Amino acid sequence: MRVFTTTTRTLRITWAIFCFIMFIYGVCALTSLLAKGLRSLFAPENDPVPISYNIGKKYVRGGKMVRLVDLSSGRNLSSRFRWVVTPEKRSGDSIAVFCTRNGKRGYLDINSGKTTLRAKYSKAFIFSDSLAAVVGKDRKVGFIRPDGTFAIEPKFPFIEGHDYVFKNGYCWITTPEDLYGVIDKSGEWVLEPSFSYVSDYATNAFVVGENCKFGLLDQDLNWIYEPVHEDIRIADEDKKTVFVTDGGIKKLMTYDGTVLEPFIVDSAGALYPESDPEDDYSPARFNWFLSGEGMGVMDALTGKMIIPPLYDDVEMISENLFFCSFDHYYGPGVIYDCNGNPLGENLAREAAEAFAKNTYNQLTIKR
C-alpha cells in the first residue's frame, strides 16, 4: 500500500493545474492563429491608396482600420486610425483629418504623414479655403487655421449630418430649426438662415428652397434664378444648364435664361380605357407621361400636352374621360375630358367612376 505525503499531493495538484492552464493557452493561441489565417485568406490587406506623392493609406484588419505608410519603402508611419479623410485636391490644402481608435479627431500633413494637430476634438472636418470646422465639448462649431488657432470662435450649434466646409470664401450653416444660411470667413452672416433646402455644395451653383419655392445662386451668392419656381435641378454643371419646373412643365434652360428644351418628358407610356378588352392591340390615342415630379396626359400621335403633369396617377375611366388623382391610385382627383377640360374636382374614385358611367349612359341614350 502506497502512502502519499502532503507534499506529493500538493505537487501533483500544482502540476495538474499547470497542465490545464497550458492546455487552455494552447487552444487560445491556436484559435488566434486560425483566425488570423482566415482573415488573411478572406480579407487580405489592400495596397496603399496614395494621398500624396510619397504617402499612402493602407487598410488593415479587414478594412476596419487604416494606417499611413511610406509608398517607396512600405514602412509604417502611423498607428492605426479608424479613418483618414483627405482634403479635396482642388482646394489646395494639404492637411487631412484623422480619427483615433477612441474616437478623437486630429490633423496630419499628407506629404509627411506627421501629426500637425493632436487628436483632441470630438468632431472635425477637412480643411478647405485654409479653414476647418471643429466641435468642442460644448457642441459648438468653430473654424481653425492650420496652426490650430481659431479664425472663427465656436458659436454655431453643431447639427449632425451637416458638412461645415468653406468654399470660395463662404460656408453654409444650418440652425436647429433646419434653416440654412451662409457665413463668410469672419463668421458673419452673408445670407441669414431662411432657406429650408440647399443642394450639394460641390457644384458651381446652389439650388435653394424658400417658402416651398426654389431658386439658384451662383458661387458668389448672386441670384441666377429667384426662388419663385416649383422645382430647379442642375442638369449639367459644366455646361451650366438646369431643369426648371413651373406649372408642372419641366424645361431645360441655361443659367442665362435661354430655353433649350421647352417640354422635357422623363418617361411615357400608352393609356387605354379600363373597359378595353385585354386582347385589344389597337394603337393608343393617349399617353401618360412623367415630367419632373408629376404625371400628365399627352396626345399619342402629336405629342401635344393635354393635361399638365400635376398628379400622382393618371388613368382613363372611359373612352373620353381621364381621372387624375393625388396621393396615387386611391387618392381624390380631377376628371378631365379628352380636350383637357376639368369636369369635376376633388372627387373620390367611386364618385369619378359613377360620373363616367352616368356620362356614358347619357351618350348612349342620345344615340
C-alpha positions in Angstrom: 0.0 0.0 0.0 1.4 3.4 -1.1 1.3 6.3 1.2 1.2 9.9 -0.4 2.6 12.7 1.7 1.0 16.1 1.8 3.9 17.5 -0.3 3.5 14.9 -3.0 -0.3 15.6 -3.3 0.4 19.3 -3.5 3.0 18.9 -6.2 0.6 16.7 -8.3 -2.3 19.1 -7.9 0.0 22.0 -8.9 1.2 20.1 -11.9 -2.3 19.3 -13.0 -3.3 22.9 -12.7 -0.3 24.0 -14.7 -1.1 21.5 -17.5 -4.7 22.6 -17.6 -3.6 26.3 -17.9 -1.1 25.4 -20.7 -3.8 23.5 -22.5 -6.1 26.5 -22.4 -3.3 28.8 -23.5 -2.5 26.4 -26.4 -6.1 26.3 -27.5 -6.4 30.2 -27.4 -3.1 30.5 -29.4 -4.2 28.0 -32.0 -7.6 29.8 -32.3 -5.9 33.1 -32.8 -3.6 31.7 -35.5 -6.6 30.2 -37.3 -8.5 33.5 -37.1 -5.5 35.4 -38.5 -5.2 32.9 -41.3 -8.8 33.2 -42.2 -8.7 37.0 -42.1 -5.7 36.9 -44.4 -7.5 34.4 -46.7 -10.8 36.2 -46.9 -9.9 39.8 -46.2 -6.4 40.4 -47.4 -4.8 43.8 -46.8 -5.2 46.2 -49.7 -2.4 48.0 -51.5 -1.9 51.5 -50.1 -4.1 54.3 -51.6 -1.8 57.3 -52.4 -2.8 60.5 -50.6 0.3 62.4 -51.8 3.3 61.7 -54.0 5.1 59.6 -51.2 2.4 58.8 -48.6 -0.4 56.3 -48.8 -3.1 54.9 -46.5 -3.4 51.2 -46.1 -6.4 49.4 -44.8 -5.7 46.8 -42.1 -7.8 44.4 -40.0 -10.0 43.5 -42.9 -10.6 47.2 -43.8 -11.7 48.1 -40.3 -8.7 50.3 -39.6 -6.2 52.3 -41.6 -2.6 53.4 -41.2 -0.2 55.6 -43.1 2.7 54.1 -45.0 5.7 55.3 -47.0 4.9 54.4 -50.6 8.6 53.8 -51.5 9.6 51.6 -48.6 6.3 50.3 -47.3 7.3 51.5 -43.8 4.5 52.2 -41.3 4.4 55.9 -40.5 1.5 56.0 -38.0 -0.5 54.0 -35.6 -3.9 52.6 -36.6 -6.7 55.0 -37.2 -10.4 54.5 -37.6 -10.3 56.6 -40.7 -8.3 59.3 -42.5 -10.1 61.8 -44.8 -8.0 63.9 -47.1 -8.9 67.4 -48.5 -10.2 67.9 -52.0 -7.4 68.3 -54.5 -8.9 71.5 -56.0 -8.9 73.1 -52.5 -5.1 73.3 -52.5 -5.0 72.3 -48.8 -2.5 69.6 -47.6 -3.9 68.7 -44.2 -6.0 65.6 -43.6 -8.3 64.8 -40.6 -8.0 61.5 -38.8 -9.9 59.7 -36.1 -8.2 57.6 -33.4 -9.4 54.3 -32.0 -11.0 56.1 -29.1 -13.0 58.5 -31.4 -10.9 61.7 -31.1 -10.1 63.7 -34.2 -6.8 65.4 -35.2 -4.9 66.6 -38.2 -1.8 65.4 -40.1 0.2 66.5 -43.1 -0.5 64.4 -46.2 3.1 65.0 -47.6 5.0 63.8 -44.5 2.4 61.8 -42.5 3.3 63.7 -39.4 0.6 64.9 -37.0 0.1 68.7 -37.1 -2.7 69.0 -34.5 -3.1 66.3 -31.9 -6.4 64.4 -31.6 -8.4 66.4 -29.1 -11.6 67.3 -31.0 -14.9 65.4 -30.7 -15.7 66.3 -34.3 -13.5 67.7 -37.1 -13.9 68.4 -40.8 -11.5 68.7 -43.7 -9.6 71.9 -44.4 -11.0 73.9 -47.3 -10.1 77.5 -48.1 -7.4 77.1 -45.3 -10.1 76.7 -42.6 -11.5 73.6 -40.9 -14.5 73.2 -38.6 -14.1 71.6 -35.2 -16.5 70.8 -32.4 -15.6 71.2 -28.8 -17.1 69.8 -25.5 -19.9 72.3 -25.6 -21.1 71.0 -29.0 -20.4 74.4 -30.7 -18.8 74.7 -34.1 -15.8 76.9 -34.7 -13.2 77.2 -37.5 -9.5 76.8 -37.0 -6.4 77.7 -39.1 -3.7 75.1 -39.9 -1.8 76.1 -36.7 -4.9 75.3 -34.6 -5.8 78.9 -33.7 -9.4 79.9 -34.1 -10.3 82.1 -37.1 -14.0 81.9 -36.0 -14.7 81.1 -32.4 -17.0 78.2 -31.6 -20.5 79.7 -31.6 -22.7 77.8 -34.1 -24.8 74.8 -32.7 -23.5 71.6 -34.2 -26.1 69.7 -36.3 -25.3 66.1 -37.0 -25.1 65.3 -40.7 -24.2 68.8 -41.9 -20.9 69.5 -43.7 -19.2 72.5 -42.4 -16.9 73.3 -45.3 -15.8 76.6 -46.7 -15.8 77.1 -50.5 -15.0 80.3 -52.3 -14.9 82.2 -49.0 -18.4 81.1 -47.9 -19.8 78.3 -45.7 -23.4 77.1 -45.4 -24.5 76.9 -41.8 -27.7 75.2 -40.6 -29.7 76.0 -37.5 -31.6 73.8 -35.0 -34.7 74.8 -36.9 -33.3 73.2 -40.1 -32.8 76.5 -41.8 -29.7 77.3 -43.9 -27.7 80.5 -44.2 -24.2 81.5 -45.3 -21.3 83.0 -43.3 -18.0 84.5 -44.6 -14.5 83.9 -43.2 -15.1 86.4 -40.4 -18.0 84.4 -39.1 -20.7 87.0 -40.1 -23.9 86.1 -41.8 -23.9 87.0 -45.5 -27.2 85.3 -46.1 -29.4 85.0 -43.0 -30.7 81.4 -42.3 -34.0 81.5 -44.1 -33.6 78.6 -46.6 -35.3 75.3 -46.0 -33.1 73.5 -48.5 -29.7 73.8 -50.2 -28.2 71.4 -52.7 -24.8 69.8 -52.9 -22.1 72.4 -52.0 -19.6 70.8 -54.5 -21.4 72.3 -57.6 -20.7 75.6 -59.2 -24.1 76.9 -58.1 -26.6 76.2 -55.3 -30.2 75.2 -55.6 -32.0 76.6 -52.6 -35.6 76.3 -51.3 -37.5 79.0 -49.6 -41.2 79.1 -48.8 -41.8 75.9 -50.9 -40.2 77.6 -53.9 -36.8 77.0 -55.5 -34.1 79.3 -56.8 -30.5 79.1 -58.0 -27.5 81.0 -56.6 -24.0 81.3 -58.2 -20.8 80.8 -56.2 -20.7 84.4 -55.3 -24.3 84.2 -53.9 -25.9 86.2 -56.7 -29.3 85.1 -57.9 -29.3 83.2 -61.2 -33.0 82.3 -60.7 -35.1 83.9 -58.0 -36.8 81.4 -55.6 -40.2 81.5 -57.4 -40.1 78.2 -59.2 -41.8 74.9 -58.4 -38.5 73.0 -58.8 -34.9 73.5 -60.0 -32.3 70.9 -60.6 -28.8 71.2 -62.0 -28.7 69.2 -65.3 -25.0 69.8 -66.3 -22.7 71.7 -64.1 -20.0 72.3 -66.8 -22.4 73.4 -69.4 -24.4 75.4 -66.9 -27.8 74.0 -67.6 -30.7 73.4 -65.3 -34.1 71.8 -65.3 -36.7 74.3 -64.3 -40.3 73.3 -63.5 -43.3 75.7 -63.5 -46.9 74.8 -63.8 -45.9 71.2 -63.9 -43.9 71.7 -67.1 -40.3 70.8 -66.9 -37.9 72.8 -69.2 -34.2 72.6 -69.9 -32.6 76.1 -69.6 -29.2 77.7 -69.4 -28.0 79.8 -66.4 -28.6 82.9 -68.5 -32.3 82.0 -69.1 -32.2 80.6 -72.6 -34.7 77.8 -73.1 -33.1 74.8 -74.7 -36.0 72.3 -74.4 -39.5 73.7 -73.6 -41.0 70.4 -72.6 -39.0 67.6 -71.0 -40.6 64.2 -70.7 -38.8 61.8 -68.3 -40.8 58.7 -69.3 -44.2 57.9 -71.0 -46.5 55.0 -71.8 -49.8 54.1 -73.5 -53.2 54.8 -71.9 -56.2 52.6 -72.6 -59.7 52.8 -71.2 -60.4 50.4 -68.3 -63.3 48.9 -70.3 -61.0 47.8 -73.2 -60.6 44.1 -73.6 -57.1 42.7 -72.7 -56.6 41.4 -76.3 -57.3 44.8 -77.9 -54.0 45.8 -79.5 -55.3 49.0 -81.3 -52.9 52.0 -81.1 -53.3 54.1 -78.1 -54.8 57.6 -78.6 -53.2 59.0 -75.5 -50.1 58.6 -73.4 -49.4 59.2 -69.8 -46.0 61.0 -69.2 -43.8 61.9 -66.3 -42.2 65.3 -66.2 -40.5 66.5 -63.0 -42.4 65.1 -60.1 -45.8 64.7 -61.7 -47.8 62.8 -64.2 -49.9 64.1 -67.1 -51.5 63.2 -70.4 -50.5 63.9 -74.0 -51.8 63.1 -77.5 -50.0 59.9 -78.6 -49.8 61.0 -82.2 -48.8 64.6 -82.0 -47.1 64.7 -78.5 -49.2 67.7 -77.6 -49.8 68.0 -73.9 -53.5 67.7 -72.9 -53.3 67.5 -69.1 -50.3 69.1 -67.3 -48.1 66.8 -65.1 -49.6 67.8 -61.7 -50.8 64.4 -60.5 -49.5 61.2 -58.9 -51.6 58.9 -61.0 -53.5 59.1 -64.3 -56.0 56.6 -65.9 -58.7 56.5 -68.5 -62.1 55.8 -66.9 -63.9 55.8 -70.2 -63.1 56.4 -73.9 -63.0 60.2 -73.5 -62.5 60.8 -69.7 -59.5 60.7 -67.5 -59.2 60.5 -63.7 -56.1 62.3 -62.4 -55.6 61.6 -58.7 -53.4 62.9 -55.9 -51.7 60.5 -53.4 -51.6 57.8 -56.1 -54.3 55.4 -57.0 -56.7 55.7 -54.1 -56.5 59.4 -53.6 -59.1 62.1 -54.6 -58.6 63.6 -58.0 -59.9 65.6 -61.0 -61.9 64.4 -64.0 -60.8 65.7 -67.4 -62.3 65.2 -70.9 -60.1 64.4 -73.8 -59.6 68.1 -74.6 -58.1 68.7 -71.2 -61.1 70.5 -69.7 -61.7 69.7 -66.0 -65.3 68.4 -65.3 -65.1 67.7 -61.6 -62.6 68.4 -58.9 -61.7 66.8 -55.5 -63.6 63.7 -56.4 -63.2 60.3 -54.7 -62.7 57.3 -57.0 -66.2 56.0 -56.6 -67.7 59.3 -57.5 -65.4 59.6 -60.6 -66.4 56.1 -61.8 -70.1 56.9 -61.2 -69.7 60.2 -63.1 -68.1 58.4 -66.0 -70.8 55.7 -66.1 -73.6 58.3 -66.0 -71.9 60.3 -68.8 -71.6 57.1 -70.9 -75.3 56.2 -70.3 -76.4 59.7 -71.3 -74.4 59.5 -74.5 -75.9 56.0 -75.2 -79.5 57.3 -74.7 -78.8 60.3 -77.1 -77.6 58.0 -79.7 
